[in-house]
């Protein structure tokens, strides 16, 4: 599970087996303790799913994802050799 970065105790990452062969667009997982979310990155930032997170936390995380969209895409493509 390559970690892209950490922010405010949340880890932003993707799984090593999640590439184009899974038919999912570029995305990022975010976790902290018992909280989790997944955001699609391509064609805009879209919340795919979340667990145990408040609306405020999701809004804050979405903003961080938006600010780091280029970094997330670069790390994804580097890791999967795209």
Rosetta blueprint (number, residue, H / E / L):
1 X L
2 X L
3 X E
4 X E
5 X E
6 X E
7 X E
8 X L
9 X L
10 X E
11 X E
12 X E
13 X E
14 X L
15 X L
16 X L
17 X L
18 X L
19 X L
20 X H
21 X H
22 X H
23 X L
24 X L
25 X L
26 X L
27 X E
28 X E
29 X E
30 X E
31 X E
32 X E
33 X L
34 X L
35 X E
36 X E
37 X E
38 X E
39 X E
40 X E
41 X L
42 X L
43 X L
44 X L
45 X L
46 X E
47 X E
48 X E
49 X E
50 X E
51 X E
52 X L
53 X L
54 X L
55 X H
56 X H
57 X H
58 X H
59 X H
60 X H
61 X H
62 X H
63 X H
64 X H
65 X H
66 X H
67 X H
68 X L
69 X H
70 X H
71 X H
72 X H
73 X H
74 X H
75 X H
76 X H
77 X H
78 X H
79 X H
80 X H
81 X L
82 X L
